[in-house]
């Protein structure tokens, strides 16, 4: 049996302990990040917007991905996740905003050119139409 279970005072002490540990961990991480640990910005998205007719698919989206980071995009159906991916990869041209890879402007480049700019080598269509074959380009 866990000591203090059902005791509100013990539960408050546990929460307080976790808050202190969390705060300590955050301060240590911030201290580490401030000592020359600056990682290169791989992807920068700034003020990206896209509408289709009267539908605003993406509005003023900005974020950065640094070397070694993993970024996830989550949201309900119709929230603009696929459109965001298409704007970054050059499948769609944004109405406003910029996309940079390693500091190089790739906004609106055709997807094969943006893949080559990124040094990705061959690119493949992620959303092939039913009538077209999925092809690799070099």
Contact map, one row per residue, 1 for C-alpha under 8 A:
111010000000000000000000000000000000000000000000000000000000000000000000000000000000000000000000000000000000000000000000000000000000000000
111110000000000000000000000000000000000000000000000000000000000000000000000000000000000000000000000000000000000000000000000000000000000000
111110000000000000000000000000000000000000000000000000000000000000000000000000000000000000000000000000000000000000000000000000000000000000
011111100110000000000000000000000000000000000000000000000000000000000000000000000000000000000000000000000000000000000000000000000000000000
111111100110000000000000000000000000000000000000000000000000000000000000000000000000000000000000000000000000000000000000000000000000000000
000111110010000000000000000000000000000000000000000000000000000000000000000000000000000000000000000000000000000000000000000000000000000000
000111111110000000000000000000000000000000000000000000000000000000000000000000000000000000000000000000000000000000000000000000000000000000
000001111111000000000000000000000000000000000000000000000000000000000000000000000000000000000000000000000000000000000000000000000000000000
000000111111100000000000000000000000000000000000000000000000000000000000000000000000000000000000000000000000000000000000000000000000000000
000110111111110000000000000000000000000000000000000000000000000000000000000000000000000000000000000000000000000000000000000000000000000000
000111111111111000000000000000000000000000000000000000000000000000000000000000000000000000000000000000000000000000000000000000000000000000
000000011111111100000000000000000000000000000000000000000000000000000000000000000000000000000000000000000000000000000000000000000000000000
000000001111111110000000000000000000000000000000000000000000000000000000000000000000000000000000000000000000000000000000000000000000000000
000000000111111111000000000000000000000000000000000000000000000000000000000000000000000000000000000000000000000000000000000000000000000000
000000000011111111100000000000000000000000000000000000000000000000000000000000000000000000000000000000000000000000000000000000000000000000
000000000001111111110000000000000000000000000000000000000000000000000000000000000000000000000000000000000000000000000000000000000000000000
000000000000111111111000000000000000000000000000000000000000000000000000000000000000000000000000000000000000000000000000000000000000000000
000000000000011111111100000000000000000000000000000000000000000000000000000000000000000000000000000000000000000000000000000000000000000000
000000000000001111111110000000000000000000000000000000000000000000000000000000000000000000000000000000000000000000000000000000000000000000
000000000000000111111111000000000000000000000000000000000000000000000000000000000000000000000000000000000000000000000000000000000000000000
000000000000000011111111100000000000000000000000000000000000000000000000000000000000000000000000000000000000000000000000000000000000000000
000000000000000001111111110000000000000000000000000000000000000000000000000000000000000000000000000000000000000000000000000000000000000000
000000000000000000111111111000000000000000000000000000000000000000000000000000000000000000000000000000000000000000000000000000000000000000
000000000000000000011111111100000000000000000000000000000000000000000000000000000000000000000000000000000000000000000000000000000000000000
000000000000000000001111111110000000000000000000000000000000000000000000000000000000000000000000000000000000000000000000000000000000000000
000000000000000000000111111111000000000000000000000000000000000000000000000000000000000000000000000000000000000000000000000000000000000000
000000000000000000000011111111100000000000000000000000000000000000000000000000000000000000000000000000000000000000000000000000000000000000
000000000000000000000001111111110000000000000000000000000000000000000000000000000000000000000000000000000000000000000000000000000000000000
000000000000000000000000111111111000000000000000000000000000000000000000000000000000000000000000000000000000000000000000000000000000000000
000000000000000000000000011111111100000000000000000000000000000000000000000000000000000000000000000000000000000000000000000000000000000000
000000000000000000000000001111111110000000000000000000000000000000000000000000000000000000000000000000000000000000000000000000000000000000
000000000000000000000000000111111110100000000000000000000000000000000000000000000000000000000000000000000000000000000000000000000000000000
000000000000000000000000000011111111110000000000000000000000000000000000000000000000000000000000000000000000000000000000000000000000000000
000000000000000000000000000001111111110000000000000000000000000000000000000000000000000000000000000000000000000000000000000000000000000000
000000000000000000000000000000111111110000000000000000000000000000000000000000000000000000000000000000000000000000000000000000000000000000
000000000000000000000000000000001111110000000000000000000000000000000000000000000000000000000000000000000000000000000000000000000000000000
000000000000000000000000000000011111111000000000000000000000000000000000000000000000000000000000000000000000000000000000000000000000000000
000000000000000000000000000000001111111100000000000000000000000000000000000000000000000000000000000000000000000000000000000000000000000000
000000000000000000000000000000000000111110000000000000000000000001110000000000000000000000000000000000000000000000000000000000000000000000
000000000000000000000000000000000000011111000000000000000000000001100000000000000000000000000000000001000000000000000000000000000000000000
000000000000000000000000000000000000001111110000000000000000000111100000000000000000000000000000000011100000000000000000000000000000000000
000000000000000000000000000000000000000111110000000000000000000111100000000000000000000000000000000111100000000000000000000000000000000000
000000000000000000000000000000000000000011111000000000000000000111000000000000000000000000000000001111100000000000000000000000000000000000
000000000000000000000000000000000000000011111100000000000000011110000000000000000000000000000000011110100000000000000000000000000000000000
000000000000000000000000000000000000000000111111000000000000111100000000000000000000000100000000111100000000000000000000000000000000000000
000000000000000000000000000000000000000000011111000000000001111000000000000000000000000000000000111000000000000000000000000000000000000000
000000000000000000000000000000000000000000001111100000000011110000000000000000000000000000000001110000000000000000000000000000000000000000
000000000000000000000000000000000000000000001111110000000111110000000000000000000000000000000111111000000000000000000000000000000000000000
000000000000000000000000000000000000000000000011111000011111100000000000000000000000000000000111100000000000000000000000000000000000000000
000000000000000000000000000000000000000000000001111100011110000000000000000000000000000000001111000000000000000000000000000000000000000000
000000000000000000000000000000000000000000000000111111111100000000000000000000000000000000000010000000000000000000000000000000000000000000
000000000000000000000000000000000000000000000000011111111000000000000000000000000000000000000000000000000000000000000000000000000000000000
000000000000000000000000000000000000000000000000001111100000000000000000000000000000000000000000000000000000000000000000000000000000000000
000000000000000000000000000000000000000000000000001111110000000000000000000000000000000000000000000000000000000000000000000000000000000000
000000000000000000000000000000000000000000000000001111111000000000000000000000000000000000000000000000000000000000000000000000000000000000
000000000000000000000000000000000000000000000000111101111110000000000000000000000000000000000000000000000000000000000000000000000000000000
000000000000000000000000000000000000000000000000111100111110000000000000000001110010000000000000000000000000000000000000000000000000000000
000000000000000000000000000000000000000000000001111000011111100000000000000000110011000000000000000000000000000000000000000000000000000000
000000000000000000000000000000000000000000000011110000011111100000000000000000000000000000000000000000000000000000000000000000000000000000
000000000000000000000000000000000000000000000111100000000111110000000000000000000000000000000000100000000000000000000000000000000000000000
000000000000000000000000000000000000000000001111100000000111111000000000000000000000000000000000000000000000000000000000000000000000000000
000000000000000000000000000000000000000000011111000000000001111100000000000000000000000000000000000000000000000000000000000000000000000000
000000000000000000000000000000000000000000011100000000000000111110000000000000000000000000000000000000000000000000000000000000000000000000
000000000000000000000000000000000000000011111000000000000000011111000000000000000000000000000000000000000000000000000000000000000000000000
000000000000000000000000000000000000000011110000000000000000001111101110000000000000000000000000000000000000000000000000000000000000000000
000000000000000000000000000000000000001111100000000000000000000111111000000000000000000000000000000000000000000000000000000000000000000000
000000000000000000000000000000000000001111000000000000000000000011111000000000000000000000000000000000000000000000000000000000000000000000
000000000000000000000000000000000000001000000000000000000000000001111100000000000000000000000000000000000000000000000000000000000000000000
000000000000000000000000000000000000000000000000000000000000000011111110000000000000000000000000000000000000000000000000000000000000000000
000000000000000000000000000000000000000000000000000000000000000010011111000000000000000000000000000000000000000000000000000000000000000000
000000000000000000000000000000000000000000000000000000000000000010001111100000000000000000000000000000000000000000000000000000000000000000
000000000000000000000000000000000000000000000000000000000000000000000111110000000000000000000000000000000000000000000000000000000000000000
000000000000000000000000000000000000000000000000000000000000000000000011111000001000000000000000000000000000000000000000000000000000000000
000000000000000000000000000000000000000000000000000000000000000000000001111100001000000000000000000000000000000000000000000000000000000000
000000000000000000000000000000000000000000000000000000000000000000000000111110101000000000000000000000000000000000000000000000000000000000
000000000000000000000000000000000000000000000000000000000000000000000000011111100000000000000000000000000000000000000000000000000000000000
000000000000000000000000000000000000000000000000000000000000000000000000001111110000000000000000000000000000000000000000000000000000000000
000000000000000000000000000000000000000000000000000000001000000000000000000111111000000000000000000000000000000000000000000000000000000000
000000000000000000000000000000000000000000000000000000001100000000000000001111111000000000000000000000000000000000000000000000000000000000
000000000000000000000000000000000000000000000000000000001100000000000000000011111111000000000000000000000000000000000000000000000000000000
000000000000000000000000000000000000000000000000000000000000000000000000111001111111100000000000000000000000000000000000000000000000000000
000000000000000000000000000000000000000000000000000000000000000000000000000000011111110000000000000000000000000000000000000000000000000000
000000000000000000000000000000000000000000000000000000001100000000000000000000011111111000010000000000000000000000000000000000000000000000
000000000000000000000000000000000000000000000000000000000100000000000000000000011111111100000000000000000000000000000000000000000000000000
000000000000000000000000000000000000000000000000000000000000000000000000000000001111111110000000000000000000000000000000000000000000000000
000000000000000000000000000000000000000000000000000000000000000000000000000000000111111111110000000000000000000000000000000000000000000000
000000000000000000000000000000000000000000000000000000000000000000000000000000000011111111111100000000000011000000000000000000000000000000
000000000000000000000000000000000000000000001000000000000000000000000000000000000001111111100000001000000011000000000000000000000000000000
000000000000000000000000000000000000000000000000000000000000000000000000000000000000111111110000000000000001111001100000000000000000000000
000000000000000000000000000000000000000000000000000000000000000000000000000000000000011111111000000000000111111001000000000000000000000000
000000000000000000000000000000000000000000000000000000000000000000000000000000000000011111111000000000000001011000000000000000000000000000
000000000000000000000000000000000000000000000000000000000000000000000000000000000010011011111100000000000001000000000000000000000000000000
000000000000000000000000000000000000000000000000010000000000000000000000000000000000001001111110000000000011100000000000000000000000000000
000000000000000000000000000000000000000000000001110000000000000000000000000000000000001000011111100000000011000000000000000000000000000000
000000000000000000000000000000000000000000000001111000000000000000000000000000000000000000001111100000000000000000000000000000000000000000
000000000000000000000000000000000000000000000011110000000000000000000000000000000000000000000111110000000000000000000000000000000000000000
000000000000000000000000000000000000000000001111100000000001000000000000000000000000000000000111111000000010000000000000000000000000000000
000000000000000000000000000000000000000000011111000000000000000000000000000000000000000000000001111100001110000000000000000000000000000000
000000000000000000000000000000000000000000111101000000000000000000000000000000000000000100000000111110001110000000000000000000000000000000
000000000000000000000000000000000000000001111000000000000000000000000000000000000000000000000000011111111110000000000000000000000000000000
000000000000000000000000000000000000000011110000000000000000000000000000000000000000000000000000001111111100000000001100000000000000000000
000000000000000000000000000000000000000111100000000000000000000000000000000000000000000000000000000111110000000000000100000000000000000000
000000000000000000000000000000000000000011110000000000000000000000000000000000000000000000000000000111111000000000000000000000000000000000
000000000000000000000000000000000000000000000000000000000000000000000000000000000000000000000000000111111100000000000000000000000000000000
000000000000000000000000000000000000000000000000000000000000000000000000000000000000000000000000011110111110000000000000000000000000000000
000000000000000000000000000000000000000000000000000000000000000000000000000000000000000001000000011110011111100001001000000000000000000000
000000000000000000000000000000000000000000000000000000000000000000000000000000000000001101001100111100001111100000000000000000000000000000
000000000000000000000000000000000000000000000000000000000000000000000000000000000000001111111100000000000111110000000000000000000000000000
000000000000000000000000000000000000000000000000000000000000000000000000000000000000000011001000000000000111111011000000000000000000000000
000000000000000000000000000000000000000000000000000000000000000000000000000000000000000011100000000000000001111111000000000000000000000000
000000000000000000000000000000000000000000000000000000000000000000000000000000000000000011100000000000000000111111100000001000000000000000
000000000000000000000000000000000000000000000000000000000000000000000000000000000000000000000000000000000000011111110000011000000000000010
000000000000000000000000000000000000000000000000000000000000000000000000000000000000000000000000000000000000111111111000000000000000000000
000000000000000000000000000000000000000000000000000000000000000000000000000000000000000011000000000000000100111111111100000000000000000000
000000000000000000000000000000000000000000000000000000000000000000000000000000000000000010000000000000000000001111111111111000000000000000
000000000000000000000000000000000000000000000000000000000000000000000000000000000000000000000000000000000000000111111111110000000000000000
000000000000000000000000000000000000000000000000000000000000000000000000000000000000000000000000000010000100000011111111000000000000000000
000000000000000000000000000000000000000000000000000000000000000000000000000000000000000000000000000011000000000001111111000000000000000000
000000000000000000000000000000000000000000000000000000000000000000000000000000000000000000000000000000000000000000111111100000000000000000
000000000000000000000000000000000000000000000000000000000000000000000000000000000000000000000000000000000000000000111111111000000000000000
000000000000000000000000000000000000000000000000000000000000000000000000000000000000000000000000000000000000000000110011111000000000000001
000000000000000000000000000000000000000000000000000000000000000000000000000000000000000000000000000000000000000100110001111100000000000111
000000000000000000000000000000000000000000000000000000000000000000000000000000000000000000000000000000000000001100100001111110000000000111
000000000000000000000000000000000000000000000000000000000000000000000000000000000000000000000000000000000000000000000000011111000000011110
000000000000000000000000000000000000000000000000000000000000000000000000000000000000000000000000000000000000000000000000001111110000011100
000000000000000000000000000000000000000000000000000000000000000000000000000000000000000000000000000000000000000000000000000111110000000000
000000000000000000000000000000000000000000000000000000000000000000000000000000000000000000000000000000000000000000000000000011111000000000
000000000000000000000000000000000000000000000000000000000000000000000000000000000000000000000000000000000000000000000000000011111101110000
000000000000000000000000000000000000000000000000000000000000000000000000000000000000000000000000000000000000000000000000000000111111100000
000000000000000000000000000000000000000000000000000000000000000000000000000000000000000000000000000000000000000000000000000000011111100000
000000000000000000000000000000000000000000000000000000000000000000000000000000000000000000000000000000000000000000000000000000001111100000
000000000000000000000000000000000000000000000000000000000000000000000000000000000000000000000000000000000000000000000000000000011111110000
000000000000000000000000000000000000000000000000000000000000000000000000000000000000000000000000000000000000000000000000000000011111111000
000000000000000000000000000000000000000000000000000000000000000000000000000000000000000000000000000000000000000000000000000110010001111100
000000000000000000000000000000000000000000000000000000000000000000000000000000000000000000000000000000000000000000000000000110000000111110
000000000000000000000000000000000000000000000000000000000000000000000000000000000000000000000000000000000000000000000000011110000000011111
000000000000000000000000000000000000000000000000000000000000000000000000000000000000000000000000000000000000000100000000011100000000001111
000000000000000000000000000000000000000000000000000000000000000000000000000000000000000000000000000000000000000000000000111000000000000111
